[in-house]
Amino acid sequence: MKKSILKSTAFCLGAGLICCLLLTALIVDYRAMQQTKDYLCRMVTVLAKTKDTKPATDENAKHLSELSGGMRITLLSDTGVVLADSQREHTVAQAGTGESGFQQMIQSGTLAAVHRNKQTGQRMIYAGAKVDYGYLCAAMTSRDFGHTLLSLLPAFLLTGLVAFAAAAALASRTADTVLAPVASFAKSLKSVQQGGVKLDPQKYPYEELRTMAGNINGMSEEIARNMRRLEQERTKINYILDNMNEGFVLLDTQQNILLINEAACSCFHVDKRNVQGKNILHATRSVPVVDGVAAVLEKGGHIAVDLPLPDKKKGEVNISRVEPEDNGAIDGGVILIITDVTAQRNAAKMRQEFFESASHELKTPITSIKGFAELLCSNMPLGGNKHEELSKRILKETVRMSSLISDIIMISRLESGDIMFERELIDLADVVDECCADAEPMAEMNHVRILCSVQPSVVSASHREMRELTGNLISNAVKYNRPGGYVDVKLENQDNVPILTVFNTGEPIAREYMERIFERFFRIDRGRSKAAGGTGLGLAIVKHIATNYGASVSVAASEKGNTFIVKFPVQ
């Protein structure tokens, strides 16, 4: 800026000096010409009054020229004809160029005239006075404007050097004085840019800087508010994205990561700081994912691909095209949504296995019933009480199939949520007593004793679900017991925590089967389970009901037998 000021000052000074030079040359030239004209007029007037104006001869004209100091003297008639001339030979050589100047003066009626000689190019000044026979005229050569300008040029050059030197020093000092507040203003702007600082308009000497400082303070406050608002919005978006269970990734058209949340980073085993703004290949090398992104960018649409997740989980990546925004906020790209589908896939697999197992379990009694019915309907002679025996077998298989169907319907409705039992305040002790009483006939049939010890335990639950839970545990303890054994049922209330314990003296459950016994249709000894009339769904129903109530179910095995423990939440 200082250079610009110095250049502008030099330019203005130079232009001013040139204008001054031209104007001075014009004034000097004009004044010199006027002085010459005045001098000629006075000289002619004086000569016209002398007695030597006659006769009108060349010798007399030369005499008058000598009296005037060497001026050219020309004597003309009233009509402008040259009668005598002090420089007669020049008159002939110049073909009357001087006479044209004299005649112009006489015709205009003035005492003086300026005329340029066409041959020599010199400027001539003419003056005349009236005499008896006509006019006495004098002529003198005058310097041109160019000569005047050249004569003044050295002085102006010297003056210009002095002026430029003085102006340079003065302009430099003035520029420093003017630019010091501007430099301070610019330095203060850096502090404002770093944030937290405002400009003080009163410390600047110029009104323009004070106004600018006030405007910048207002703009800074507005920008700060907008930045805080944007930061809050960004924080909200990041909070929402990072608290999503699904992984979220936003890519631009060059497959660079614009946004990625923590769930997606966990799926890809990467750190957000290391992949933000980089190509998707820095996050994952999964060929299906990379190929899917490329295909969606090229053709659009939607693609879903599988992606293995940590801890042997199964993931699904939904890849969709992002259309460009009209306002230019985003020029298109791809969105990746990573979903953990382990539960869905396992549920689908479990449903498939459930239906396969249910079909198999139902097929066995139906096949037995069909076989026995065919025997009864055949003409084959059956001796003794075979008819009664076959009828009892059919009834047994029918009862087993009915029980199996009831259990299948129960667990299916529980898992799907279609059945909702109304909860009420009940005493678990009454439920346990009822279930023990219901199991007595089966216990006598299997030569098993049932011991029941209960304490009052009031819970908010469905009476039917509690009967299902307790009844399945007690009936299993009776079915899978040994003849002469016993079942010990206890309900205790420890610090408002109801604990149901069912012990039987059956064969201890191996450790590897401890968790699997709660699976649907799982049997340790299929032959023994079917003989006991088990459906393979009792413990699965127990586990599901307990989970719905926030209770825990566990099993412990010892040489004496097996213990099932249900611990309800604090009441």
Disulfide bonds with the S-S distance in Angstrom:
none
